[in-house]
Amino acid sequence: MADDSEIRARIVAHWEASERGDIDTEHAIYAADAILDYPQSGERFRGRARIREQRGAHPAERHFTVVRILGAGALWISECVISYDGVPTDTVSIMEFADGFVAHETQYFADPFPAAPARAALAEPIPPGRGR
């Protein structure tokens, strides 16, 4: 198993390649038999080739901003903002590693929504730098 600094570097390279549109580097992180789940749509993509194909066919202009990466050992979480045609969506990617490659990734997508007025006295704005 790769050490944590190596895995973190591979995750950073993955997101940077995603931003550049470098599809080969973007997908080099996945095991050949990796699984990618999108729970909100109920879709599962099995195998690096299918994961790559479904992302390569995405019609929107996409941009990726990494907010933070947390993890150790086999479990890593990336919090990102992905903009589709200029519209930001908060995302969480949970990557499970085996033998130095992503064996299973689950991605959650959350669109922004207005804050409830009843919470205004309790909340404060999230600081800038979240990709928005």
N, C-alpha and C positions, 0 to 999 in steps of 0.2 A: 504494500500500500504506500502511496506517495505520502510525504509528510504534509502537515497543514499549510506551510508556506507555499509548497508546490501546487497544492489544490487551489488555494486562494489565487495564485498567479494564473492558473488555467481558467478559473471563473472570470477573472478580470479580462483576460484575453478573449474569452467567449463573448462578453458583453461589448467590448471594444470592437470586435469583428462584426457583431450584430449591427452596431451603429454605422460602421463603414460599408456594410453590405458585402462583406467577405464571407460568403456562404461556406467555403471550405474550412476556414479557421473556426467559424461559428459552430460548426457541427463536429469538429475534431474531438470535442470534449465527451461525446457520447459513445458508449459501447455499441458495437454492431447490433446487438439485440436490445438496446435501450427501449424503455417505455416512456411516453410523454402523455400525461393526463391533463385534460381541461375539464374539471368537475362541473363548471357552470353550464357547459354545452353538452356534457356527457360523452365527450369524445376521447378516445384512446388511440394513439399512434404508436405502432409497434415497429421498432427497428430504425436505426439511424437514417437509412435511405428514405423511409416514409416521413420521418420527422423533417428532414431536409426538404423533401418535395412539397409538403404542405406549407412550409414557411416560404419557400421560394416562389410559390404561386400566389402569395398574398398580394392583393391589388393595391393596398394603401401605401403611401409613403410613410415609412416608420422611422422613428428616432428613439434612442434608448438613453436614459439617464439613470445611472446607478445611485441610489440613495445610501445604501449600506449593504455590506456583505458580512454575515455572521455564520460561524460554524466551527466545527472541529471534527476530526476523524472522518466518518463516512457521511455525516449529515451537514448540509450547508444551505443557508437561506439567503437569497438576494431580494432586497426590496428595491424596486425600480419604478420609474415612470416611463411608460411607453406611449409615444404620441403617434396616433394613426391619423394621417392627413391633418396634422396640427392639433388634434383633439387629445389631451392627455388622459391616460388611464393608469391608475395606480395598480401595480402588480406585485405579487409575491411569488417567487420561484423557490420551490423546495427540491433540492438535488440530493439524491442518495448515491454515493459513490461505491464502486466495487472495483478492485484492481486498478485504481487510478482513473477510471472513467465513470461518467454518469450512467447508472443502471436504471434509475427511475427518476423522472422529474414530474412534479405536479405544479401547475401554474394557476394562480387565482387572479382574476381581473376585477377591479372595482372602479366604477365610474364615480366621479365626484357628485356630491349632492349638497344642497344648501343646509347650513347649520340650523338647528331648531332654535327659534327665538327664546324659548324657555330656558335654554342652557347658556345664554349669552353672559350672564353674570358669573358663571362658573368657569368658562373656557377662556383660553388665550389663543391667538393665532399660532400656527406652526411656523417656526422660523423659515426664512428664505433658504433656498438651496435644495429643495425637494424636486427640482426639475420643472417647476411651474413658472 
